[in-house]
């Protein structure tokens, strides 16, 4: 089964394996505006092997999460039409409906929701 990661888990993984490298090479950078990531990329050759590996792995997992989020609507369209067709779109109402319908929803839709990090 595919896997994704959210931002909180990504930060936890990277702070564990890249904390020393961030302290050494990126201590003047701000957490916002992607400055830490840019600094790590600029210092790629100096990073520990574990930091490089985890940075690459987390990057792939985040991309998988973004792709899963983009695909939920299409993957779950049939289930949404069947179980939530009377729900007014917007404000997360359809997502809430499809989450409540979990036992009846297709395996593909449930997996898409899980990979997107919505559950």
N, C-alpha and C positions, 0 to 999 in steps of 0.2 A: 504494500500500500504506500502511496506517495506520502510525503510529509511536508509540512510548512512550519513557519515560525512567526510569531508576532514580535512587535518591537520590544516589548518588555523582556521576552526570552532572549532575543538577539543581544540586547544590552547586557543581560546577565552572562551569557556565554562569552561575549567579547571582553567584558570587564574582568572575567576570570582568567582568560588566556592571553589577553593583550594589555592588561593593567600595567605591567612593568614597562612594556614598550610605549604605551601612551604616556606614562610618567616620564620616560626618558626622552622621547622624541616630540611629544605633542602637548606638553604641560601648559603651554601658553595659548592653546587653541580652545575655542568655545565649543560646548556640546552642540549648540544649535548651528543652523546653516550648513550642516554637513562638514564642518571644519575638521572634526576628528577623523572622519573617513578619508577626506582629502589628504590629511597629514599622514595617515597610515599608508595610503597609496604612494605618496611622495617618498616615503621611507621604506618601501616594500623590501628592498634588499637587506635592510638592517634588522627587520623584525624577526622574532623568534620563529622557529619552524611551526610551533603549535599555534601561534597567533596568525601566521599566514594561512595555515590550513583552516582554522576556524573562521577567519575573515572570509575566505572563499566559500566555505560551506554555508555560513549564515547568509551571504549574498545570494546564493542559489535558492536557499529556503525562503528568503523574503520574496524573490521573484516568483517562486511557485505560489506563494500566498497571494500576491497581486494578481497572478493569472487565474487562480481559483476564484477570487472575488469577482473578477470580470466574467467568469463563466457560469456563476451560480444562476443568473437569470435564465440563460439558455438551457442549462442542464435541468433546472427545476420548472421550466415553463409548463409542461404537461401537468405536473403535480399542482402547481399554483392554479391552473385553470380548473382542475378537478376539485381541489379542496378550499381554495381561497378566492374563487371568482367573484364573490360578492363583497370582498374587502376593498375598501377605498385605498388606492395607492398613495404612498407618501408617509413620512414620519415613521417608517419602519413597520407599518401595519401588516404588510404582506409578509415580511420576514417573520414577524411574531406569529402570524397565522400558520405559516409553513413549519415553524419550529414546534408549535403546539400539535401539529398533525404528524409529528415524527413517526409514530407507529404505523401510519397508513402511507406515508410517503415512500417513493421508490428508493432502493439502495443507492442508486447513482446520485439522486438529489441529496440524500442524507450525507453521503461521502463528500459531495461538493460543498455542502454547508460546513462540515467539519474542517475540510481543507482551507476554506475561506476564513476560518477562525470565528465564525458566527455562533458557535456553540462551544 
